[in-house]
Amino acid sequence: MDAIATSPAGALDAPADSMTGSTVPLLPEPGAEAGPVRSEAVWVLPHHPASAGDARRITRAALDAWGVDEDTTDQALLVVSELVTNAVEHACPPIALHLDRPTPGDALHIEVDDGGPATRDGAWTASCAPDEHGRGNDIVARLATAHGRRPGDHGITYWADL
């Protein structure tokens, strides 16, 4: 895996060559009600078809380490796979996967950043029949309690809450 990662320290038990970890606390906004400190894990992925599988393995390891239940983990794996695949097939690099460690009662927040729309589709999409692709957004919509996209300075972020 060629992913570069920042994640909560000690959160993932992964081979040393696959990711590195550091803490990225998400602190409440000034004036917000005090609560537990949340943390986000971020992985930069290569713009390559294998990145969807890498993202699933990373997500499983993170959610297992965080004690997320199996149903949510299964849904997250599908959502992550669809979002990363869409980034590889329809967008420019870079690709980054963000997982927000949920606190009890909160949704799991997933984001995938990409470099904005590509001028042409990726190799897999271009080589298959139209009815063999195009269902990813429907899958995300059915699994997520909320989802969307927002433009950024260097591309687009697609997100989903489970």
N, C-alpha and C positions, 0 to 999 in steps of 0.2 A: 504494500500500500504506500502510495506517495503522498498521503495526506499530511498536512501540517496542522497541528492542533494547539489550541489553548483550551484547557479544561480545568474544572475544579481540582485542586491538588489531591492526588490519591483516588480520584473518582473512578478511574479506569484502569483495569489490569490488562494492559495490552503489551504486545512485544515492543521493546524499546525502539526498534527501527520504524514503527508505524505511526507513532504520535508522541508529542511531548506535551507536558501539562503545566499550566499555571493558573492561578486563581483570578477570576474576573468577577468581582462582586457586583451585584446590581443593587444599589442603594436607593432608598426611597427619595423622592423629590423633596426639596426643602419645604417644610410646612406640612408634609404628608404625615398621616398617622404612623406611629412607630410600629414595626412588625418585624418578622424574621427577615434576615438578609437572604436574598435569593442569589443564585449564581447561574451563569450562562456558560455553556461550552461552545467553542467555535472551531471548526475545522475547514481549512482551505483545501479544496479538492482539485485534482487535475481535470482539465476539460477533455475527458476521455470516457467512452462507454463503460469501462470498468468502474468508474466512480460511483455508479448507482449501487453496485454490490459493496463497495468499500463503505459507502454511507450507511447501508443497512447494518453492516458489522459494527461500525462505530456507534450507531444508534442503539443497537442491542446491548453493547457493552456499557454504554452510559446509563441506559434505563435500568439494566440489571443492577449496576452499582448504586443507583439512586433508589432502588426498591420499588420501582414502578410496576404496577400489576400487569399480568400477562396479556389481558385483553387490550389495555391501552398500548402496551408494547407492540402487539401485533398490528394494531391500527397505525401506530407511528411508523412502523417499518414500511407499510404500504404507502403512506403519505410521503415519507422521505424518498422512497424509491421513485415515485411519480414526479416529485418536484425536482429531484436531481436529474432524472432522465430528461425531463422537459428542458432543463438548463443546458444539458449536453446537446440535445437534438435541435433546439430552437434559439439558442442564445450564444453570445460571445463569452469568453472567459473574462474574469475569473469566476469561480464558483465557490461559495462558502456555505457551509451547513452550520446553523445555530440551533442549539437545544437549550431551552430555559428550564432548569431544574425546578419542578413544581414543589410548592409547599402543600401540606395537607389541605384539601378542598379546592386547590387551584388547578387550572387546566395546564396541560403540557403545551408549551408554545414552541413551535417549529418554524424556522425560517430558512429559506435558501436564497442567497443572493446570486445574481448573475450579471454579466457585463452588458446587458441589453440585447435587443433582438439581433439575430444574425441575418446576414443578407440572403442566406439559403439554409435549408434544413440540413441536419446531420445525415451521415451515411445511412443509418438504419431507416430513418423516416423516408428518405429519398428512394430507397430500394424496395419498399414494400407497398402493397396496395392500400388505398385510402381507408378501407374498412379494417385494416390491421393496426391502426393507431388512432389517436384522437380521443381516448376515453379517460385519460389521466385526470383532467380537471373534474370530470363527473365523479370519479372515485374519491378525490379529495373532498368534494362538496358533500358526498354522502357520509364520509367518516368524521369530518370536522364539525365541531359545534359552531365555529366561525372560521372564515378563511378570506384571503384577499391578496392584493398586491399593492405595492406603493413604489413610486419612482424614487431613485436615490441619485446621488451625485455622479455615480459611475455605473449605473445599471438599474435593475429592478429587483425588489425583494418580494418573494412570494411567501406567504405565511399561512399557518393553520393552527388552530387550538383544538386539542382533544380533551 
